[in-house]
Amino acid sequence: MIKKYPIERSEAEWRKQLSEEQYRVLREKGTEAPHSGKYNMHFQEGAYCCAACDAKLFKSGQKFESNCGWPSFDEAIDGAIEYVQDRSFGMIRTEILCSNCGSHLGHVFDDGPTDTGQRYCVNSASIEFESQSKS
């Protein structure tokens, strides 16, 4: 059974809306090269939203420098993320998806340095930033 999301589009519609890199990451579960994303070292006040559907996922206060090469957050906005077991590449990980459109964001790990113990490792291509003045 295929899960239904509040925002659904055909793959042709996603391809038309997203850049080639965004489509590869968000819809094909790709990963951008470490230290290459525009939000890796981005620390302004605001919110990080799904690049596919604009749903708010993370607040800037949840972001931290992890030195892993991808934007990292210690928790997500309540209800914004869906968690799916990922057994690809011979590993068992927890994939994170936008709960509004089902797009791939990255993975969450239990090695975060803050009180939550979580590290949401997110591809910059899967998010957009909304400054504090708009959020």
Backbone bond lengths (Angstrom), bond angles and torsions (degrees), N, CA, C in turn:
res aa  C-N    CA-C-N  psi(-1)  N-CA   C-N-CA  omega(-1)  CA-C   N-CA-C  phi
1 M - - - 1.449 - - 1.526 109.81 -
2 I 1.309 116.56 132.36 1.459 122.25 -179.57 1.523 109.04 -90.11
3 K 1.327 115.21 130.10 1.466 120.62 -179.34 1.524 109.93 -70.37
4 K 1.316 115.91 141.52 1.464 122.66 176.09 1.527 108.91 -98.17
5 Y 1.322 116.04 139.48 1.458 122.58 178.22 1.522 109.47 -118.05
6 P 1.338 117.47 155.19 1.467 119.73 177.70 1.536 113.17 -55.86
7 I 1.337 117.03 -36.49 1.467 122.14 176.75 1.515 107.84 -110.43
8 E 1.317 116.09 118.94 1.469 121.03 177.50 1.519 109.31 -132.27
9 R 1.330 114.94 139.31 1.462 122.03 177.18 1.523 108.13 -140.80
10 S 1.307 116.03 158.73 1.465 119.96 174.06 1.527 107.96 -73.07
11 E 1.311 117.12 161.83 1.464 119.62 178.18 1.527 110.25 -62.55
12 A 1.327 117.88 -33.92 1.471 120.90 176.43 1.532 110.66 -62.85
13 E 1.325 117.07 -40.76 1.467 120.64 177.89 1.521 110.98 -66.31
14 W 1.354 117.34 -41.24 1.468 119.88 177.58 1.531 109.74 -62.40
15 R 1.321 117.17 -43.59 1.479 120.80 -179.53 1.527 111.39 -60.56
16 K 1.319 116.69 -37.71 1.462 121.18 -179.85 1.530 111.03 -70.19
17 Q 1.331 116.96 -36.78 1.469 122.47 -176.15 1.522 113.28 -79.15
18 L 1.328 117.84 -38.54 1.466 122.82 -171.47 1.526 111.66 -98.91
19 S 1.337 115.62 154.47 1.464 119.66 171.90 1.533 107.65 -68.75
20 E 1.307 116.45 166.88 1.463 120.69 179.54 1.535 111.12 -58.74
21 E 1.337 116.72 -43.68 1.467 121.19 179.53 1.532 111.27 -67.23
22 Q 1.318 116.99 -43.10 1.467 119.76 177.18 1.525 110.84 -60.82
23 Y 1.319 117.48 -43.08 1.467 120.47 179.49 1.533 109.98 -61.45
24 R 1.327 116.47 -44.82 1.471 121.21 -179.26 1.524 110.87 -59.39
25 V 1.317 117.42 -43.28 1.462 121.41 -178.44 1.533 111.66 -77.46
26 L 1.325 116.57 -54.27 1.467 121.27 -173.43 1.521 114.25 -70.13
27 R 1.325 117.13 -40.20 1.463 120.03 -172.77 1.533 113.21 -103.47
28 E 1.343 117.53 -25.00 1.468 120.86 -179.52 1.521 112.71 -109.37
29 K 1.337 117.16 8.78 1.457 123.86 176.94 1.529 112.80 60.80
30 G 1.322 115.81 38.21 1.453 121.11 178.44 1.523 111.52 -79.58
31 T 1.332 115.40 174.52 1.461 122.46 177.35 1.518 107.89 -133.31
32 E 1.324 116.82 133.28 1.460 119.51 176.28 1.525 109.24 -79.64
33 A 1.315 115.91 159.94 1.459 120.47 179.01 1.531 109.71 -63.19
34 P 1.349 118.09 142.39 1.461 120.17 178.66 1.529 111.09 -59.91
35 H 1.328 116.15 147.20 1.464 125.00 177.60 1.527 113.06 63.81
36 S 1.341 117.95 16.30 1.462 120.43 -178.16 1.525 113.29 -106.78
37 G 1.313 118.51 -16.32 1.456 121.72 -174.06 1.518 113.74 -80.50
38 K 1.318 115.67 147.21 1.465 120.50 -176.32 1.520 113.82 -68.16
39 Y 1.315 118.81 -18.32 1.469 120.48 -178.44 1.529 113.85 -103.67
40 N 1.320 117.88 4.19 1.462 120.51 -179.45 1.532 111.27 -57.73
41 M 1.319 116.97 -49.46 1.463 121.39 -178.07 1.529 111.18 -110.66
42 H 1.301 117.10 33.79 1.466 124.09 -177.78 1.527 108.50 -98.41
43 F 1.327 117.99 122.51 1.468 121.19 -177.00 1.521 111.54 -137.50
44 Q 1.323 117.71 57.25 1.462 122.07 175.38 1.526 108.91 -100.18
45 E 1.333 115.97 162.98 1.459 121.34 178.48 1.522 110.48 -77.63
46 G 1.330 116.20 131.76 1.453 120.51 178.29 1.516 111.02 157.37
47 A 1.321 115.66 -149.60 1.461 121.50 -178.26 1.515 109.90 -135.23
48 Y 1.317 115.28 150.36 1.457 122.37 176.03 1.523 107.27 -105.36
49 C 1.333 115.29 127.43 1.459 122.14 -173.58 1.521 110.05 -118.19
50 C 1.320 116.31 158.02 1.456 122.17 176.38 1.529 108.72 -62.71
51 A 1.322 117.41 129.39 1.464 121.87 -179.88 1.522 111.93 -70.56
52 A 1.327 117.29 -16.86 1.463 120.58 -179.74 1.524 112.97 -88.65
53 C 1.343 118.11 -37.81 1.469 120.00 -172.37 1.529 114.48 -131.26
54 D 1.335 118.27 -1.14 1.471 123.86 178.29 1.526 115.35 73.04
55 A 1.325 118.90 7.26 1.472 120.50 177.76 1.528 109.10 -65.79
56 K 1.333 117.22 136.07 1.463 120.74 177.45 1.530 108.95 -70.94
57 L 1.335 115.33 131.28 1.466 122.05 -176.44 1.523 112.80 -114.31
58 F 1.335 116.41 -45.27 1.463 122.35 -174.46 1.524 109.86 -138.72
59 K 1.329 115.73 146.85 1.461 121.42 172.32 1.523 108.19 -95.50
60 S 1.322 116.64 152.52 1.462 120.55 -177.80 1.527 112.27 -59.57
61 G 1.325 118.45 -30.85 1.457 121.39 178.15 1.521 113.70 -68.30
62 Q 1.317 117.13 -12.85 1.469 122.23 178.42 1.531 111.76 -91.10
63 K 1.337 117.11 -5.78 1.462 121.63 -177.01 1.528 109.97 -89.16
64 F 1.322 116.12 143.81 1.462 120.93 176.44 1.520 109.72 -145.16
65 E 1.312 116.82 161.78 1.462 122.53 177.74 1.522 108.67 -84.85
66 S 1.321 116.07 114.64 1.465 120.34 -176.23 1.525 113.02 -104.67
67 N 1.324 117.35 -11.96 1.466 122.40 -176.22 1.521 112.74 62.18
68 C 1.343 117.94 21.12 1.463 120.74 179.51 1.527 111.61 -94.64
69 G 1.335 117.86 -13.22 1.455 120.53 177.86 1.519 114.69 102.62
70 W 1.321 117.26 -4.05 1.460 122.13 178.47 1.524 108.96 -131.48
71 P 1.323 117.58 154.96 1.467 119.07 174.59 1.521 110.46 -56.24
72 S 1.324 117.00 135.88 1.461 121.68 -177.64 1.519 110.83 -128.40
73 F 1.321 114.87 140.19 1.456 123.01 -178.98 1.521 108.21 -131.41
74 D 1.343 117.50 149.74 1.464 119.01 -179.00 1.522 113.56 -95.26
75 E 1.325 117.27 -9.17 1.464 121.41 171.40 1.523 108.17 -165.42
76 A 1.325 115.04 165.28 1.457 121.32 -179.63 1.523 109.52 -111.42
77 I 1.308 115.75 164.68 1.462 120.87 172.89 1.528 107.42 -64.46
78 D 1.325 116.73 135.56 1.464 121.61 -177.33 1.520 111.80 -51.27
79 G 1.332 115.35 128.04 1.458 122.08 176.19 1.511 115.36 80.35
80 A 1.332 118.58 -1.94 1.463 121.36 -175.48 1.523 113.98 -81.49
81 I 1.330 116.62 -21.50 1.460 121.87 -172.00 1.524 111.49 -118.43
82 E 1.327 115.11 140.53 1.464 122.30 170.95 1.530 106.68 -107.37
83 Y 1.326 116.50 140.59 1.463 121.99 -176.24 1.522 108.91 -112.50
84 V 1.345 116.50 128.95 1.458 122.33 -176.76 1.531 108.94 -134.47
85 Q 1.320 116.56 133.28 1.460 119.39 177.05 1.531 109.15 -67.66
86 D 1.318 116.25 131.81 1.460 123.98 -178.12 1.525 108.13 -118.73
87 R 1.330 117.14 116.53 1.459 122.09 -179.76 1.532 112.13 -108.57
88 S 1.316 117.12 21.40 1.460 120.66 -179.51 1.530 111.36 -75.18
89 F 1.309 115.86 159.52 1.459 124.04 175.62 1.529 113.29 57.36
90 G 1.339 117.55 29.02 1.454 121.80 176.46 1.526 114.57 71.03
91 M 1.335 117.14 17.49 1.464 122.02 -179.44 1.524 109.29 -122.05
92 I 1.318 115.77 161.60 1.458 121.36 170.02 1.522 106.32 -115.15
93 R 1.329 115.11 113.67 1.466 121.34 -178.11 1.523 108.75 -132.93
94 T 1.319 115.86 170.80 1.456 120.93 174.35 1.523 108.71 -109.12
95 E 1.315 114.71 111.03 1.459 121.54 177.55 1.524 108.53 -77.79
96 I 1.330 116.34 144.36 1.459 120.30 175.43 1.524 109.10 -113.86
97 L 1.339 114.38 133.14 1.456 122.82 -179.93 1.518 109.17 -123.59
98 C 1.312 116.50 153.02 1.456 121.13 172.10 1.526 107.19 -68.95
99 S 1.318 117.52 124.64 1.465 120.22 -178.08 1.530 111.81 -74.52
100 N 1.320 117.49 -7.87 1.462 121.20 179.33 1.530 112.87 -90.00
101 C 1.355 116.71 -33.70 1.471 119.60 -177.17 1.521 114.06 -132.59
102 G 1.325 117.92 -5.39 1.465 121.38 177.75 1.510 115.07 79.06
103 S 1.314 118.44 11.36 1.462 121.47 -179.08 1.526 111.55 -75.36
104 H 1.336 114.95 143.68 1.466 122.90 178.83 1.524 110.01 -71.17
105 L 1.334 116.03 130.69 1.464 121.99 178.84 1.515 112.19 -109.92
106 G 1.325 116.73 -37.37 1.456 122.86 -175.89 1.508 109.45 158.47
107 H 1.339 116.28 -139.12 1.472 122.08 -178.93 1.528 109.44 -140.71
108 V 1.317 116.45 159.51 1.459 121.10 174.62 1.527 108.04 -117.40
109 F 1.325 115.25 139.21 1.462 122.21 -177.82 1.528 109.74 -126.22
110 D 1.318 115.90 155.88 1.469 122.33 -179.36 1.524 112.06 -94.05
111 D 1.332 117.34 39.84 1.466 120.22 -177.95 1.524 112.30 -125.85
112 G 1.323 116.57 23.32 1.465 120.40 -179.46 1.515 112.62 -71.70
113 P 1.339 117.51 149.31 1.463 121.83 -175.76 1.532 114.76 -86.04
114 T 1.328 118.23 -5.77 1.467 119.74 -177.30 1.528 109.76 -94.56
115 D 1.318 116.29 -177.96 1.467 121.87 -178.35 1.526 113.37 -59.93
116 T 1.335 117.88 -27.30 1.477 119.70 -179.80 1.523 111.52 -72.17
117 G 1.338 117.25 -25.17 1.460 121.37 -176.76 1.519 113.30 72.55
118 Q 1.331 117.40 5.93 1.457 122.06 -176.87 1.527 111.42 -103.73
119 R 1.348 114.84 149.46 1.463 121.95 172.14 1.525 107.05 -134.06
120 Y 1.319 115.14 100.66 1.455 120.81 174.55 1.525 106.00 -80.49
121 C 1.308 117.09 108.72 1.455 124.20 -177.22 1.533 106.78 -96.38
122 V 1.333 116.18 109.34 1.458 122.21 -167.24 1.530 110.90 -119.15
123 N 1.310 117.03 138.70 1.461 121.91 174.84 1.530 109.33 -74.46
124 S 1.328 117.52 132.11 1.470 120.66 176.03 1.528 110.98 -58.17
125 A 1.324 117.33 -34.39 1.469 121.02 -178.93 1.525 112.27 -64.48
126 S 1.323 117.20 -18.12 1.463 119.95 -177.48 1.527 113.82 -93.84
127 I 1.341 116.03 -3.12 1.469 119.15 -177.70 1.522 111.13 -130.92
128 E 1.320 114.63 159.64 1.448 123.83 170.82 1.516 107.23 -128.88
129 F 1.316 117.14 153.40 1.455 121.26 -178.44 1.513 111.04 -103.49
130 E 1.321 115.91 137.11 1.464 122.75 175.30 1.521 106.68 -117.06
131 S 1.310 117.71 118.37 1.465 120.56 -175.29 1.528 111.47 -65.74
132 Q 1.326 115.39 159.67 1.479 122.70 -177.41 1.520 111.23 -54.33
133 S 1.313 117.83 -36.94 1.454 120.14 -176.62 1.529 112.14 -65.44
134 K 1.349 117.44 -21.64 1.464 121.16 179.46 1.518 112.53 -101.61
135 S 1.333 117.97 -20.60 1.472 120.55 -172.80 1.501 113.28 -87.84
